[in-house]
């Protein structure tokens, strides 16, 4: 490889494997005689042979410096500073020469410095920056600006602007020195020392640039802000990816962001709830935080703000934009006054601390009563309630969906607004006796101090949601038309046939105004939806029925244990089956809902030989024993389940394995879905390698995702993005992903493609896509399949389902399979 090991020092061995150690290795480049130190590599030791990867040589960075020929810049000082950072500088006076220098090193990181002291009419700097961007050269563009610099145009291209040479050189030195931190080897001069003494573990004397000092958290934040601002995106980015691109550890970025002790509106970096993603705060977030900060409890101590008040306590938005703190934020974000006025108007529209004037030109601080009502309305609004998991769980604990006002008073935001003497009764009186403010988003109980979500946003009338006991199921709306479409080609004779159906029922705990604000109140109750689901099942007449989102409770006698009604109804229709319930801790309340999946078969068509439930968390935990973070990520936090049954077809005697799954629904955690389906199919393939299989369910993945590719192709490349960890500091439990089963999707065999949509959500998400599938072994031949509704039909009422026609947010899939006769073998005489 061109490298010579000059010295090895192994002071430690790991506890797990005595053949694996870590220590220090010195290499020498045979060609240049330069030495490199690889600090603490992990390597295998076999006798006296050490297998370790050689170091990556430090790539010399390139700085292309473009300046006006008439400039009097101190090029010698600039050159000396850059070369001290083991980088090379190329001075140029023309754009063509600069691009040619960059093209000589297309794969190496470079920095293009444009000194913008050109004449006012000369747009050479703009043209050069645009050309470099068009060529997609791997370089950062730095602009040394003057009074005539077209700032907005350079910013639009993605350039970084610096007010003077000192700031620019400081930035370059940090970036160039960071190259040495990113690559583990540290360059040293070998001319002074050829080989270190074999007995001394000390490193050879360093003669090159010293390792850069550890950056202060404030410096880390500045560099991350610089990096993200140049990317021009305000979306959350994976923290690990940002750290890799910047050449620093993700723990350093995380620590820097968490250690920011400034006031919340002054902080520029934002982490998501998992602390695995980072972004620059957008301007509307900054302004919202400033409004909360200024008009909160500090308002009565802010003299400057109160001096802005005009008649009636109103403060004009134009005056508010001139406030010292807000003006500094706008200047930092380089936001125009017109844009700032529009954003500030939107921020103040639904703010709990300020009231926006009807002409949208001024605001004033709300009274305590107004603030409390606005805060409570926000909790139950469509902007917060669908994503507030804890609040939804609390609402589900009550049969009528009401929550005690005592619980509301314990919320941190409410607790900071009022003192400890405030009672639930006084809060109920406030909500009841303030009709001028309005409480359209909450429904106050007529007798008890309790509230629940009211009508969806934008609904101006109608009665509140009725309880399940009072809903009368009528025939005012026809059920969906059941239409089976025959496959283009199918065998003329078969040993028998059977129909498979899969259906996500939408658990009652999810079917509420809180979770799905677009659903009409009278279409939410289980008493309205379940008879329509039964009607679909009786029309389709499946021989094998797989159901997802069955709702159970630990106390089976409770009314919220709707699975008991499902099982009893199916038994009356001639089905037998079983269910698999998700794992819950022992402290789980008896009345709290739990999800399950179920598998049922028609008694006159199939006979069971074996049934088994499957818990993905229990199956994945053994693969994460030595990886606590992986165990939490893949197993402990995700309790989804599946189940399977070995069945015998009565008329033909054919044995098959029927299975159903309901995978993780987190679209940001495709690695969890992949691990779940991988461990499930791998186990089925080992136990039943020679039996035909049918796999159905809600996979929470589209045909373009890795799960679909893995199931149908039998494997997936380990470089696929969906088998990469979605959380920082987590390693995958499997190195390769493949399974021994041969499976194909049934719907394309009949329709030529997958259904356009099997799930349709209304506002605010408006999601629509295909998440449910029917996979089968080639032995079974699809004879016909249930035609799914058009997307326009699913969205015709309130934008999504369930509605008056469709009783769930999923539509059922059903396929009629044929069992072909075995091919006859003829013996010939030769």
N, C-alpha and C positions, 0 to 999 in steps of 0.2 A: 504493500500500500504506500510505500514511500516514507513510512514512519519507523523509527527505531526506539524501542523502550530502553530508557537509560536507568530508571530506578523505580522500584515498586515497594510500597510500604503498606502492610495489611495489619492494622492494630486490632481490628474487631471482626468477629463473626456474628451472624444473626442467630437468634435463638431457634428459629424455625428449621433452618437447614445449615448444617456445618460446612457444606460446600459452597455457601454463598457468603461473601464478605464485602466490606467496604473499607476504603482507605485512600491512598494517594498514588497516582501514577504519573511519572514524568516521561514525556515523549521528546524525540528530536526529529525535526524535519531533515531528512538526508540531503535534500537538494539545497536548502538554504542554511542549514545548521541552526535554525531557530528552534528554541525549546518551548514546549507548552506543558502546562500543568493541568491535569484533569482532577479537580478536587472532589473527593468522596464519590467516586463512581461505584455502582454495584456491579460485581462481576462474578463469574463462576470460577472456582478453583478446582482443578483436577490434578492431583499430585503436585507437580512443580510447574504445571502449565496454567497460565492465567488467561482467560478469554475476556477481553474488554474491547469495546469499540474505541477506535482512535478519535482524538478530538477533531472538531471542525475548525479549520483555520479561520482566523478573524478576517472577514472580508473588508478590504479597505474601502471606506466610504469616499464618495466623490462629491465635492461642492463646486458647482458651476456658478461663477460670480460674474454677472453681466452689469457693466457700468458704462456711463457716458465717457467717451474718450477724453472729454475736457475736464473730467472729475479729478479732484486732488485727493482721492482716498488713499490712505496709507496701506497700500497693497502688501508691503513687506511685513507689517505687523499682523495683518489679517492672515497672510500665508503662514507665518510662524505659529500663530494661535491654532490654526486648523491642523497643521502638521503635528503639533504636540498631541493632538487627539488621534494620531495614527490615521489621518485622513489625507486625501489629496485634493488640492484646489486647482481649478482651471479658470483663469481670468479670460473674459471675452468682452468684446465691444459690439457684437452683432448677434441677432437672434439666430441666424443660420448656423453660425459657429457654435453657439451654445447647444442647439439641438443635435448637431453632429457629435459633440462631446458626450451628450447623454445617450445617443444611440449606440456608442461604442460599448456601453455597459448596460444593456437593456434589462438584465436580471439582477442588478445590484441596486441597493437603495442609494438614492442621490438626493441632493438638495439644490434647488435652483434659486439663487438670490438675484433679485432684480432691484437695482438701485434706481428708484423712480425720481431722478432729478432731471428728466428730459424736458424739452420745451413744451408749453401748454398744448400746442396743436399736434404734437407727435404722440401717436398711440402705439409706439413700438412695444412698450411693456405689456399692454393689454393684448396685442396680437400674439406676442411670444407666449404668454400664459395660456391663451386660448389654444394655440397650436400644440403645446405640450399636453394639454388636457385631451384634445382630440386624438393624439397619438397614444394616449393611455400609458405614458411613460411612468415608470415607478419612481416618482420623485415628489418631494414636498416643495411647494412654491412659497418663498418668503419674499415679502415686499418691504423694502426700506422706504417708507413714505415721506413725502414732503408736503408743503402747503398746497401743491397743485395736484396731488394724487387723487385720481377718481376712485375713492374708497368703495363706493357701492358696486362698481363694475368689477373690481378685483375680488370683493367679497362674494359676488355672484359666481365667479369662476371657482371659488374655493380656496383662495390664497389667504395666507396668514400675514397680517400687516404689523409692522413694528415702527415705533415713533423715532428711534435713533439707533445708532450702530451698537451701543452698549447692550440694549435689550436684544437685538438680533444676535450678536455674538454669544451672549449668555444662553440663548435658546439653542444655538448650534452646538455649543460645547456640551450642554446637557444631553442632547440627542446623540452626538458622536461618542461621548463617553459611555452612554447607555449601551452602545453596540458591544462593548467589552463585558458589560454586566450580563447581556443577553446570552452571549456564547461563554460557556463555562471556562475554556482555556484562557490563561493570561499570558500574553506574549512576553517573552524575556529574551535578552540578548545572549547568544551562545558564545560570542567571541570572548567574553570574560571568563566563562566557566563551561567546560565541555560536558562533564558528567559529575553529578553530586556524589559524595562519598557513599559507598554502599551501606555502611553501618549507620549513617546518620539519616534520620527521617526528615531532616529539615529541608525545605525547598531550596533550589539553587538561588543565588543572589539575583534579585530583580534589577533590571537595568532599563526597562521600558516604562511606559506610563503606568502609574499606580492605579489600583482599582478605585473607581469613584466612590466617594463617601456615601453612606446611607442617606437617602433623601428624607427630608422632613415631611411630615404628612401634608403640610401646606404646599410644599413643592410638588408632591405627588398629585394633589388635587388640581394644581395649576396645569400640570402636564396632561392630565386626563381631560380637563376642560378644553385645553388647546386641541387635543387629538379629536375629541368628539365634535367640537365646533367646526373643524376643518372638514369633517365628514358631512356636515350639513344636515344631519338627521336628528330628530327629537324623539325617535322611538327607542324603546328599551332594547339594549344589546346585551348579549351574553357576556357576563363579566370575564369569563375565562378567555373568550375570543379577543376582547379588548386588551387584556393583559398580554396575551401572546403577540398581538400586533404591535404593542408598545414595547415589548421586551422587558417586562417586569412581572413580578408575581401578583396573582390576583388577590392574595392575602394583603399585600401592601395597599392596593386600591381600596379594598373593603375596609381596612383599618383607617385609611385616610378619610373616607367618606363618613364613617361612623364617629370619628373623633372630632368632627366639625362642631365647635361649640358656639358658633355664631347664631344669631336669631334665625328662626326657620326661613323667613323670606330672603335672607341674605345668602343662604346656602344654594349653590348652583348645581350640585350633583344630587341625584335622587336614586335610591335603591328600591327595588320592588319588595314585596312582602317576603319572598324567599331569600332575598339578599343575593340572588344569583344573577340579577340583571341590573344594569346601570344605564342612566341616560342623563342628558342635560335637561334641566327643568325648562319647559317651554314658557313663553312670556305670560300666557294666561294663568299658569300655575303660580308664577311669581306674583302677579297682581292680586290673585285671589288670597294668597297668603298675606300680602301686605294689607289688604282690606281687613282680614280677620285680625291681624296684629294691631293695626291702628285703631279700629273701632271696637275692639274687645274691651277687656277690663282696664287697659292702659289709656282708654280714650279720655277719661277725666283727669289724667295727669299730663296730657299732651296739649300744652298751651298753643303751640304753633298751629295745630290742627283746629282747635276751637276758635282761633282768631280768623279762620277762613269762613266761619259760619255767617250766613246772611239771614234774611227773614225766615222765621219758622225753623231755624236750625239747619237749613239746607246748605250744602257745600257743592259748588259747581264742579263738574268733572274736570273742566279745564284747570281750575285752581288745584284740584287734587293731584293732577298730573305734574304740577309744579312743586309738589312736596319733595323735600330734599331726598328722602329715601327712595321714593318711587321714581323720581327723575334720574337718580344714579343708576337704578336698575334698567330703565329704558335706554340710557346711554350705553350701558354695558352690553345690552342685547341689540343695540343699533336699530331700534324700532322707531319708525316715523311717527310724528304726532297724530296723524290721521288714523293709522293702524292702532296706536295705543288707545285712542278714544273709543274705537270700536270694540277692542278687547275688554276695556274697562267697563263698558256698558253691558257686555255679556256677563262679565263676572259679577256685577252688582245686581243682575236681574233676579237671581234666586239666592242671594247671600242672606244668611240668617242674622247678620249684625247690622246691615244697612238696608234702608228702604229707598228704592229708585223712584224718582219723580215721574209723573205720568208722561211728561215730555222728554224723558230720558236724557236730561241735561244736568241733573243734580241728584245728590244723595244726602241722607241724614241718618243718624244713628237710631236704630229701633229702640223702643222701650223694652223693659225686661219682659213684659207679657208678650209683646210682638216677637221678641227673639226666641223665647221658649216655644211658642207655637210654630214659628218657622223651622226651628230645629226638629221638633217632633214630626212636622210634615215632611221634612227631608228624610228622616229615618224610614218613613213608609211610602216614599215616592218611588216612581219607576226608575229613577236614576240610581237609587241605592239599594232598594229591597231585593231585586233579583240577584244581586251579587253578595248580599250579606247572609252568609251561611248560618251564623249563630242566631241571628234574629229570626230566620225562617224556621230553625229548629225549635225555638221557643214558641212560635206561633202554632207549630204542629203539635205541641204538647197538649193544647186545649182542643176539645172536640168542636167548639164553635169558633175557633181561630182568634179568640181574644187574648190579650196580654195585660197583666196587672200594671197599673200606673206606678206601683211601688218599684217594679223592675225598671221602668223608664227613668225614675228618679235616680237610680243607681248608675246610669250611663255617665261616663266621665264628663262629656260635654254639658249635659244637663246639671250635673253636680257642681260644676264650676260656675254656673249661672245663678244658682239660688243657694240659700244657706240650709243648714241641717234641719231647721224647723219646718221646712216645706213638707207637706203630707200629700198622700195620694188623693185625699178628698179635696184639698185646695187646688191641686192640679186639675182634677176633674171639673171643679167649678170654673176654673179659668177657661178650659176648653168649651164648656157649655155656655158661659155667659159672655163670650166674645164673638158674636156673630159677625161683627163688622170686619174682623180679621179673616174669618173663614177657616174651616178645618176640612176642606173638601177631600183631602187625601187620607183622612182617618175617620173611622166610624166609632163613636163613643157609645158604650153600652148604656141602655136606658136607666138601669138601676145600680149596677156595680161600677166601681172605679177601674174600668178596664177599657182598652181600645183595641182595634184591629184595623188592617188596611181597608180603606174605603174604595170608591170607584176608581178605575184606571184614569190616568191623566188624560184630560181631554173629554171625558165622559161627563156630560152635563146633567144627566138625569137617570131615572130608573131606580129600581129597588136594590138594596144591598143583596149580597150573595145569600141565597136561601140555604138552610141546613139540609143535609141529605134526606132527613125524614119527611120533609115537606115537599120534595120535588115529585111531581107526577110525570111519569114517562108516557108520552103519547105517541101518536103516529103522524104528527104534523109535518115531519120532515122525513123523506124516504131515506133508507139506508143506502150506502154505496152499492153500485151495481157490481155483482160478482160475475166476471167474465174470464173464462179460461181460453187461452190461445194455444192451438196445437203447434208442435214443433215442425219445422219444414221437412225434416226427414226423421223417421222413426221406424223401428222394426214392425213388420206386419203381424208377427206372432210372438207372444211372450209367455213366460211361466206364470206371470201375475203382475199386478201393479199396486201401488200404494201412493198416497198423497202426504207430503210433508209440509207443515206450516210453522212459521216462526213469527212471533208477535211481541213487541215491547208494549206493555199495557199502559205505561205511564203511571207510576205509583201515586196514589192519592196525596201523599205528602208533598209531591212536586206540583200537582195540579191545583194551583191557587193563584189568586191575584198577586200575591207576593212574588211567586216564582215566574208566572206567566201573565203579566198584566193585560195582555190582549184578549184573553179568554173571557167570553161573556159569563157573568156570575152563575146563570142557570145552567151552563154547560160544564161546570166544574165538578159537581158532586159525583161520587162513585155510584150513587144510586141512579144517576142519569146515564153514566157512561157504561157501566157493566152490562146492562141488558142489551145494549147495542153491540158490545163486544161478543156476547153470547150469540146474538143473531148472525154475526159474521162467521163465527165458528160453525154454526149449524148449516149455513149456506155452503161453506167451503167443504165441510165434511172431511177434515184431515184424519188420516190413520195415525200419524205421528204429529204431536203438537208440542212445540217448545215455546215457553213464555219467559219473558224477562221483566224485571221490576215488579215482582210479586211483593206485596207489603205484608210483613208479619210483625208480631210483637212477642216479647218473652212470655207475657201473660196471654195465652191463647183465648181467654174468655172475653177480652176487650173488643169493642166494636171496631177499633182501628186495625184489628188483625183481619184484613180483607182477604187474605189468602185462604182462610177457612171457607169463605163463601165460594171462592174459585174452585177449590177442590171438591166441595159438595155438589156444585153445579155440574162439573165435568163427570163426576161419578154417576150422576143421574143420566148423563148422556152416553154412558157405556165406556168411559175411560178409566184407566188406572194409571198411576204414576207416582212421582216423588218430587221433592224439592230440596234445594241446597241453600242454606241461609248463610249470609256473611258472618264472619267472626266478630264478636263484640266483647268488650271487657266485662268482667263480673259486675262492675259497678254500673253497668248500663241499666237505666230505669226500665221497669217492666212495661210501661206504657209507650216508650219511645219506639218509633217505627224502625224496622230493619229491612233491607232489601234481600231478595232471594231470586233464584231462577228455578224453573220447573220443567220437567219432561214427562209427557203423558202419551199413552198409546191406546188404540182401540182394542178392546179385549177380543173381539172376534177376528182381528187381523194379525195381531202379534202376541207372542208369549215371551215374557222376560226370562233371561238366563242369569243376568247379573246387572246390578245398578250400583252406581258410585257417584258421590259428590266430589268436587275438586275445588280446593281452596288455593288460589294462586300464591297467597302470602306464605302458607305453610310449605308449598312446593319450592318456592324461591329462597326461603330462609337458609337451607343447608348450603347453598352456593354463596352465601354472604357471611359465613361464620366469622371469618377473619377480617371482614370489612364492615365496621359499624355504620358508616355513612351509607354504604350500599344497602345494608339491611334495612335501615330506616327508609331509604328512598324507594326501594323495589318491593319490600315485603310489609314492614310494619305499618306504613302509612296507606297501603292500598290493599283492601280486603275483598276485592272482586272475586267472583266465584264462577264456576261452570259445573257441568255434570255430564255423565254419559251412561248409556245402557246397552248391554249386549242383548239383542232381540232376535227371535226366530219368526220368520214369516210363515204363517200357518199353512197357506195353500201351496207354496213352492218349497218350503223347508229351508229357504235361504237364510243364512245367519248374517247379521250386519251389526255394526257399531254406530249407534246414534248419539250425537253429542251436541251440546249447546254451550255458548259462552256469553258473557257480558263483560267486555274488556274495559279497562280504565278510560274515563272520558276526558282526561286532561290532554288537550290537543298540543300543549307545550311539552308533554312528556311521552313522546313516541317511543322512547327507549323502554318505558315501563310496559307499554302495549306489546312491543316486540318480545320482551322477556316473558311475558305471560303466555302469549300464543306459542312461543318456542318451547317452553317447558311442558306445556299441555300436549302439543302434537308429538313431541319427542317421547313422552311417556306412553301415549296411545300407540305410537309406532312400535315401541318395544314390547308392549303387552299383546297387541293384536296386529302383527305384521302381515298376516295373510287374509284377514277379513276385510270386506268392503266397508267403507266409512261414509257417513254423511255428517257434515259439520254445519251448523246454522247458528244464528244469533245476532246480537247487536255488537259489532266490532268497534264502533266509534272511530272508524277509519274509512276513508274514501278509496275508490279503485286506484287512485294515483299514489296512495301511501304504501309504506313498506310492509305493513301487515298483509295487504292483498297480494303483493308480489311474493312475499315469503310463503303464504299458503299455497298459491297456485304454481309457483316455480320450484318449491321445495328447498330453496335457500335464498340468501341475500348477501350481497357483498359486505364485507366487514367495514368498508369505507363509506357505506350508505349513511346518510345523515341521521336516519331513524334508529341506528344502532350505536349512536354516539351518546355519551351521558348528557342529559339535559340539565343537570345540576352540578355546580362546582364541587371539586374534591370528591367526586363519586366515580368509581370504576365499574365497568360492565361486569356482570356475573359470568358471562360467557364470552369466549374468544371468537367462536364461530357460530353461525346460525344456519342450521339445516335440519330437515326432518325426513324420515323415510317414507312418508305416505305420498301417494299420487292423488292429488285433488284438483278439481276444476270447478268453475262456477257454472251453475245451472241456467241462470237467466239469459246469458248470451247465446246459449244453445237454442233458445226459443225465439228471442227477440233480436239477436245479433249484437246486443250490448246490455250493460247493466241498466237498471231503472234510472231515470233522471233524478228522482228524489224519493227516498223512503222516510225522510224526516223533514218537517217544515216548521220553523219557529216564526212567530210574529215579532213585532217590535218589542224591545229595542234591538235585539240581535238580528232578526230577519234572516237567520241562517236557513239554508235549504241544501240538502245533499243526500247522498246514498251512504248509509252506515250499516245496513243489514244485508246479509248475503246467505246464499245456500250453496255450499260446496259439497261435492260428491266424488266418489271413486268412479273410474271409467266403466266399471262393470254395470252400473245403473245408467239407464238411458232416459233423459227427460222426454216425456211424451207431450206434456202441456204445462203451462204456467199461468198463474193469476196475473192479469193485466193490472199494472199500477196506475193510479190517477195521474193526470197531467199536472205539472207544477202550478199552472194558472188556476186549476180547480182547487188545489190545496190552499191557495192563498186568497181565494175569492171572499172569504169571510174573515174579517179582522186581520188579514195578512198571514195567518198560519192556522195550524191545527193543534189541539182539538177544537172542534166547533160543533154545530148542530148535526153535521153529517158524519164527521170522522171523530170517533171517541178517544183517540190517543194522538200524541204528537208523532207517532210512527204509523206507517201503514203496514199491513201484514204482507208477508211473502209466502206463496204456496206453489209447490211444484209437484206434478204427478210423475212418478218414476215408473219405468217398466223394467222387469227382470228378464233379460233376453234368454232364449234357450241356448244351452251350451252347444258349441260347434261340434258336429259329428266327425269322427275320425274314421277314415276308410283305409282298409288294409289291401294292398295290391300284391299280386304275384308277379315276380320279375324272372 
